[in-house]
Amino acid sequence: MKRFNKQFLVGAAVISLTAPGCSKLLDEEPRSIYEPGFFQTERGVNGGLTSMYSHLRYIFGNAYYYNATLTGTDEVTYGRDADENFLTMDLSGRAALNANNSRADVLWNTAFPNINTANGIIKNATAVGTISPALIAEARFFRAFDYFLLVQTFGGVPLDLGSGELEFNTNAVRTSVRNTVPEVYTKAIFPDLLRAVTDLPANPRVIGGATKTLARLYLAKAYLTYAWWLENPNNIPTYPPAPRTDPAGRTAQYYYQQAYDVATAGIDSPGPFRLQPTYYDVHVGTNDRNTEMLMFADHTETSELYNGGSLTFGSGGSPDNFAGWMMTWNYTNIRSATNANGTGAVSSVQREAAQALGRPWNRMAPTIGAIVNTFADKTLDSRYDGTFTTVYRGNWPKAGVTNATLYNANNLPVTPGSAILTFLDTEPATAITYPSGAGASNIGAGTLPGRADYVISPLGISRIVYPGLWKLGPYRTDNAGGLGQPNAGSTRPFNIAKFSELYFVAAEAAVKGATPKSGQTARDLINVIRARAGKWRFDNNGNVAKVQDNSAAMIAATPTTIDINYILAERSREYYAEGYRWFDLVRTQKWNELANTYRIGGNNYGDHTPATVTRTIQPFHYLRPIPQTQMERLDVSADVKAAYQNPSYQ
């Protein structure tokens, strides 16, 4: 019998997860169907587990799902070239969010087939006799992981896929009943993660494999999120309707304490994981799969089969990692001159498969508030420099332009590697001279006296020109001195879970009333992260080594009393544009408070006047709509189908 569930009707091929240089690799065996007895063999269990790692690539790195986790928050708005996929998520009046256009559908359509795979492994693996509890725990982790994403996004979701709650389904079913939020947490997420913490090893069996520390992070996050749900400080509605009470009678405060205790246990017993010495080390492509990464959706430049996509051309769809394209504006439109009098325009910054550049799509843009307020400290704190590309440097010889010198702002000479365009850290004392349109730079950038680089100030960014996202930029070793393959999906892993988040979860739980341990108060925990943020080893802006330790000053600047808004601001500085923000704002019910307005310039080159945009964020928006494709699969009466959909999306 084919392995699919007509209730959700999503095929899932069993494909591999690998990493270059691994001493252990997950075996590759493409498979689109499972026979009923497949998981009753050791080979079948291993194949199912491989598919569970591979399913991450259909969620993380998918730009449309990525957009659903960020666009509409205080971090991100839509870019000039945005289509409905992005306009609708901004909630700023360009398109109404509904069951047809919500890109949270990527999660729904990917998670349930994987959950059913986990059900099959958990149900059958013990009968094999040679399957270790640690391997079964990997399936338990992924089942809980998917359910945790789903319950945060949609509210209560089905535990019964057609054969009973948490049972492996092999029958075609076109009916479905949603469980309540407390049922999803207490019947599925918490039991699976508790078992995973017990049975998973401290050290991964393969690079990027599930571990005890990873399970602790997600158990702590689930406790924290459920505690907020029980507390419900802003009376946000839930669906299906359910009292905000725990089935076991436990309080929100109980779960905040559990979140703190589990997170600090992960910090105190980290296994092989640790914080990287600098923020730059966390994200630089030469250091991918480092010891701060607990889980990632992996890719590789060594094999199209193991990469899950072309190494030369990006499809713009899963399983490619193409999320980094979305906040990359079209820097290739920058022009410099071949002649000292400013004539003979050429493209001085070519599209290149390099971390500071990559493929431009211009679908998403940072808000001015993120640049100016979130990253207010750009001197001591290294995280702004380790997040954005703020200086675009000349690389024209790689495109066959033979001029040793070009002429740029103020008709001053520039050479390869020189700054062609700089996004300034602050508003300059001397007013920038901006053109009334595209100008000589061709992208509306301005000039300052004596500078050869064109400049744009923080208040001058727009939907068409803005700092790029360095941290997600491509990194390849096969460019051979040229421009490489900038049109391909990124062959870097997409990072999903980091050891650093244990500090944030514990700190947030402490702020919410958990009793802290000595030396691990909310301020203590946040200061570990802030101290690391003050340590520099490289300056992206200046493209030079920079050995500087500002950790003492960073710690001194931390408020004596930490509140939730400060935790959220620190989380944004640490995880900006990595896909955390919508979940953070929804969990804490701060979405409307922190993101109901934002500032950004317009859609045209030369537009440097910020406009204030208002979003309409309603309480029902705190849940995404059930995808229309799922609604159409249901063979139930009209009233039952209507009740299945989240309210106000019906």
SVG drawing of the C-alpha trace seen along z (x, -y; Angstrom):
<svg xmlns="http://www.w3.org/2000/svg" viewBox="-23 -69 68 78">
<polyline fill="none" stroke="black" stroke-width="0.4" points="0.0,0.0 1.2,-3.5 2.5,-5.5 0.3,-8.5 -2.7,-9.8 -5.5,-11.2 -6.4,-13.3 -3.3,-15.3 -2.3,-14.0 1.4,-15.0 4.0,-12.7 7.4,-12.5 10.4,-11.0 13.0,-9.4 16.2,-11.4 19.4,-11.8 21.0,-14.3 24.7,-14.6 27.5,-17.0 30.9,-17.2 33.6,-15.8 31.3,-13.6 32.7,-10.5 29.2,-9.1 26.7,-9.8 23.0,-8.9 22.5,-6.4 20.8,-7.6 17.8,-5.5 15.2,-7.6 11.8,-6.2 8.3,-7.6 6.2,-4.9 6.3,-2.8 4.8,0.7 3.0,1.6 5.9,3.7 8.6,1.2 9.2,0.0 9.3,3.6 12.9,3.9 16.1,2.3 16.7,1.0 13.2,-0.5 13.6,-2.3 16.9,-3.7 15.4,-4.8 12.5,-6.4 14.8,-8.3 16.8,-9.6 13.6,-11.0 12.9,-12.8 16.1,-14.7 15.5,-15.4 12.0,-16.8 13.7,-19.8 14.8,-21.0 11.2,-21.3 10.5,-23.8 13.7,-25.6 15.4,-27.3 12.0,-27.5 11.7,-31.2 7.9,-31.3 7.8,-29.7 10.7,-31.9 8.7,-34.9 5.8,-33.6 8.0,-33.7 9.3,-37.2 7.3,-39.5 4.8,-41.5 7.0,-41.6 9.1,-44.6 12.1,-43.0 10.9,-42.7 8.4,-44.2 8.0,-43.4 10.5,-44.5 9.9,-46.4 9.6,-43.2 7.2,-41.4 4.3,-39.4 1.2,-38.3 3.2,-35.7 4.9,-38.5 2.4,-41.3 -0.2,-39.3 2.0,-38.4 2.7,-42.1 -0.9,-42.9 -0.4,-46.4 -3.4,-46.6 -1.8,-45.3 -3.5,-41.9 -5.8,-40.1 -4.4,-37.0 -6.6,-34.0 -6.5,-30.2 -5.3,-30.5 -2.4,-32.8 -0.9,-32.1 2.5,-30.6 2.3,-28.7 0.9,-26.1 4.5,-24.9 4.6,-23.8 1.2,-22.0 1.9,-20.1 5.3,-19.0 4.9,-18.2 2.0,-15.7 3.6,-13.2 6.7,-13.3 4.6,-12.9 3.1,-9.8 6.6,-8.5 7.5,-9.0 4.3,-7.2 5.3,-4.2 8.8,-4.1 7.6,-4.4 4.9,-1.8 7.0,0.8 10.7,0.3 10.6,2.1 9.3,5.3 12.5,5.4 14.6,6.2 17.8,4.6 16.7,1.0 18.1,-1.0 15.9,-3.3 18.1,-6.2 17.0,-5.7 13.4,-5.5 14.0,-8.7 15.0,-10.5 11.6,-9.7 10.0,-10.9 11.9,-14.1 10.8,-14.9 7.2,-14.1 7.2,-16.5 9.2,-19.0 6.6,-19.1 3.7,-19.2 5.3,-22.1 5.6,-24.1 2.1,-23.2 0.4,-24.1 2.2,-27.4 1.1,-28.3 -2.4,-26.9 -3.6,-26.2 -4.9,-22.7 -4.2,-20.2 -5.1,-16.5 -3.4,-13.8 -5.4,-11.1 -4.3,-10.8 -6.9,-8.1 -5.9,-5.1 -6.1,-6.6 -4.2,-9.2 -0.5,-9.0 -0.9,-5.8 0.7,-5.0 -1.9,-5.5 -2.0,-3.4 -5.6,-4.1 -6.9,-6.8 -8.9,-9.1 -10.8,-12.3 -12.0,-13.2 -10.2,-14.9 -10.8,-16.2 -8.6,-18.8 -7.4,-18.3 -7.2,-21.2 -4.0,-23.0 -3.6,-21.4 -4.2,-17.9 -1.4,-18.5 1.0,-19.5 0.2,-17.0 -0.5,-14.0 2.2,-14.4 4.8,-17.1 5.7,-16.8 5.7,-13.0 7.8,-12.6 10.3,-15.2 10.6,-13.9 11.4,-10.4 13.8,-12.0 15.7,-13.7 16.0,-10.4 16.9,-8.2 18.9,-10.4 22.7,-10.4 24.8,-13.4 26.8,-13.1 25.1,-12.9 25.3,-9.6 25.8,-11.7 26.8,-15.3 23.6,-17.3 21.8,-14.3 19.4,-14.7 20.9,-14.8 19.9,-15.2 20.8,-18.9 18.6,-19.5 15.6,-17.7 16.1,-19.8 16.0,-23.0 12.7,-22.1 11.2,-20.7 12.1,-24.0 10.7,-26.0 7.5,-24.0 7.1,-24.5 7.7,-28.2 5.3,-28.6 2.6,-26.5 3.0,-28.6 2.4,-31.8 -0.7,-30.1 -2.1,-29.2 -1.5,-32.8 -2.9,-34.4 -2.1,-38.0 -3.9,-39.8 -6.9,-37.5 -5.9,-36.2 -8.5,-33.6 -7.6,-29.9 -9.0,-27.3 -10.5,-24.8 -12.1,-26.4 -10.7,-25.2 -10.4,-26.5 -6.9,-27.9 -6.3,-25.3 -3.9,-22.4 -5.5,-18.9 -3.4,-18.0 -4.3,-21.2 -0.8,-22.7 -0.4,-26.4 1.5,-28.6 4.0,-29.2 4.7,-25.5 5.6,-25.4 7.7,-28.5 9.7,-26.8 10.0,-23.7 11.2,-25.7 13.9,-27.3 15.0,-24.0 15.2,-22.1 17.0,-25.0 19.6,-25.4 20.1,-21.7 21.0,-21.9 23.5,-24.7 25.1,-22.9 25.3,-19.6 26.0,-20.6 27.5,-17.5 29.7,-18.6 28.0,-21.9 29.2,-25.4 28.9,-29.0 31.2,-30.2 33.8,-32.7 32.4,-35.6 29.1,-36.3 31.1,-36.4 32.1,-32.8 28.5,-31.7 27.6,-32.8 30.7,-32.9 30.4,-30.3 33.9,-28.9 32.6,-27.8 29.3,-26.1 28.1,-23.2 30.0,-24.6 29.4,-23.4 26.8,-26.1 24.5,-24.4 22.1,-21.8 20.1,-21.2 20.2,-22.4 18.7,-21.5 21.8,-20.4 23.1,-21.0 26.4,-20.5 28.3,-21.7 29.9,-18.3 26.9,-16.4 23.6,-17.4 22.1,-14.2 23.1,-14.9 22.4,-18.6 18.8,-18.0 19.0,-20.5 21.1,-21.8 24.5,-23.2 24.3,-25.6 20.7,-26.9 18.2,-27.6 14.7,-26.3 13.0,-28.8 11.4,-25.9 12.1,-23.1 14.3,-21.4 16.6,-24.3 17.9,-26.6 16.9,-29.9 15.7,-31.9 18.7,-34.1 17.7,-35.5 14.6,-37.3 16.4,-40.1 19.0,-40.6 18.3,-43.7 19.6,-44.2 23.0,-45.5 24.1,-44.6 22.4,-47.8 25.1,-49.9 27.2,-51.7 30.7,-53.2 32.4,-55.0 35.2,-53.9 36.2,-57.5 37.4,-60.1 34.7,-62.5 31.9,-60.1 31.1,-58.6 31.2,-55.0 29.0,-53.4 29.6,-49.7 28.3,-47.4 31.0,-47.5 29.4,-45.0 28.6,-41.8 26.4,-39.0 28.7,-36.6 28.3,-33.4 29.9,-35.1 28.5,-35.6 28.2,-39.3 26.4,-39.1 24.4,-36.2 21.3,-36.1 19.0,-39.2 15.2,-38.8 14.2,-41.8 11.0,-40.3 11.7,-41.3 13.3,-44.3 14.5,-45.3 12.4,-48.0 14.2,-51.2 13.3,-50.5 15.3,-47.3 18.3,-49.1 18.0,-52.2 16.5,-50.9 17.1,-47.1 20.7,-47.6 21.2,-51.0 24.6,-50.0 26.8,-49.3 30.1,-50.1 30.4,-47.9 28.0,-45.2 29.2,-43.1 25.8,-41.7 24.9,-44.4 28.1,-43.9 27.7,-40.1 24.1,-40.3 24.2,-42.7 26.2,-43.5 26.6,-47.2 29.5,-47.7 29.3,-46.6 32.8,-46.2 34.0,-46.2 34.5,-42.8 34.2,-43.8 37.4,-42.0 35.7,-38.7 33.1,-39.6 35.8,-40.3 35.9,-44.1 39.6,-44.7 39.8,-48.3 42.2,-48.4 40.5,-51.6 36.9,-52.8 35.5,-56.2 32.8,-56.3 31.3,-58.9 32.6,-62.5 34.4,-60.9 37.0,-59.6 39.0,-56.4 38.2,-53.0 40.0,-49.7 38.8,-46.1 37.9,-45.4 37.2,-49.1 33.9,-50.2 31.5,-51.2 28.4,-51.7 28.2,-52.0 25.2,-52.0 26.2,-54.3 25.9,-53.2 24.4,-56.5 23.1,-59.8 26.2,-61.8 26.9,-65.3 27.3,-66.5 24.1,-66.1 24.3,-63.5 23.7,-64.9 21.1,-62.6 20.1,-62.7 16.5,-63.3 16.3,-59.8 18.7,-57.1 21.6,-59.5 25.2,-58.6 25.1,-55.5 22.0,-54.3 20.4,-53.3 19.8,-56.7 22.7,-56.6 24.2,-59.9 27.6,-61.4 29.6,-62.9 32.6,-65.3 35.9,-63.5 34.4,-60.0 34.8,-57.7 32.0,-55.4 28.3,-56.2 26.4,-56.4 22.9,-55.8 22.1,-56.6 19.9,-54.5 16.9,-56.8 17.5,-56.6 16.8,-52.9 13.8,-51.9 12.0,-48.9 14.4,-48.9 17.8,-49.6 18.8,-48.4 21.6,-46.5 21.7,-42.9 21.6,-39.9 25.2,-38.7 24.5,-36.0 22.5,-33.9 24.6,-34.7 26.1,-31.8 29.5,-30.3 31.2,-28.1 34.8,-26.8 34.4,-26.0 34.3,-29.6 37.8,-29.2 38.5,-32.9 35.4,-33.8 31.8,-34.7 30.9,-31.1 27.3,-29.9 25.3,-32.8 22.0,-31.6 22.0,-28.3 20.4,-27.7 22.7,-28.1 24.7,-25.0 25.1,-26.1 23.1,-24.4 20.1,-26.4 20.5,-26.7 17.4,-25.8 18.4,-25.4 21.3,-26.9 22.8,-26.2 22.6,-30.0 18.8,-29.8 19.0,-27.8 20.2,-31.1 17.3,-33.0 14.7,-30.5 15.9,-30.3 16.2,-34.0 12.6,-34.5 11.3,-31.9 13.1,-33.7 11.5,-37.0 8.1,-35.3 8.7,-34.2 10.7,-31.0 13.0,-30.8 16.6,-31.1 19.7,-29.3 22.6,-31.3 24.6,-32.9 21.8,-32.1 19.4,-35.0 17.8,-36.5 20.5,-39.2 23.3,-36.7 22.1,-34.6 21.5,-37.5 24.9,-38.8 26.6,-35.6 25.1,-36.4 25.9,-40.1 29.5,-39.5 30.0,-37.3 28.4,-40.0 31.0,-42.5 33.9,-40.3 35.1,-41.0 37.6,-39.1 36.6,-40.5 35.0,-43.6 32.7,-42.9 32.1,-46.6 35.8,-47.3 36.8,-43.9 39.7,-43.7 40.6,-41.7 39.4,-43.4 40.5,-41.9 38.5,-43.8 36.8,-42.9 33.9,-45.1 32.3,-42.5 32.7,-44.5 31.1,-47.5 28.2,-45.4 27.6,-43.8 27.7,-47.2 25.1,-48.5 22.6,-45.7 19.7,-47.0 19.6,-45.9 16.1,-44.6 15.3,-42.6 11.8,-42.6 10.1,-40.8 10.6,-43.6 14.3,-43.6 14.4,-39.8 12.6,-40.3 15.0,-43.0 18.0,-40.8 16.5,-37.9 16.0,-40.1 19.7,-41.2 20.8,-37.6 18.5,-35.9 17.5,-38.7 15.9,-37.4 16.6,-33.7 12.9,-32.9 12.3,-33.3 10.5,-36.6 6.9,-35.8 6.9,-32.9 8.5,-35.2 5.9,-37.9 3.0,-35.5 4.2,-33.5 4.5,-36.6 1.4,-38.3 3.5,-41.3 3.0,-41.3 0.6,-44.2 2.4,-46.2 5.8,-46.0 5.0,-45.7 1.7,-47.6 3.7,-50.4 7.0,-50.6 9.0,-53.0 10.5,-52.4 11.3,-54.4 9.4,-53.8 9.8,-51.6 11.8,-54.0 15.5,-54.7 16.2,-58.0 13.4,-57.7 15.0,-58.4 12.0,-59.8 10.7,-57.3 7.0,-56.7 5.2,-55.3 3.1,-52.3 0.3,-51.0 -0.5,-47.3 -3.9,-45.9 -3.0,-43.0 -6.2,-41.4 -6.3,-38.9 -7.4,-36.2 -4.1,-36.7 -2.2,-35.1 -3.2,-31.8 -2.6,-31.2 -5.4,-29.8 -5.6,-26.1 -4.5,-25.9 -7.2,-25.8 -5.7,-22.7 -6.4,-20.9 -9.9,-22.2 -10.6,-20.9 -9.4,-17.5 -11.9,-17.1 -15.0,-15.1 -17.3,-16.3 -20.4,-18.4 -20.2,-22.1 -20.8,-23.0 -18.1,-20.6 -15.7,-21.9 -16.4,-25.5 -15.8,-24.6 -12.4,-23.1 -11.1,-26.4 -9.7,-29.0 -12.2,-31.7 -12.3,-34.8 -10.6,-32.9 -13.8,-30.9"/>
</svg>
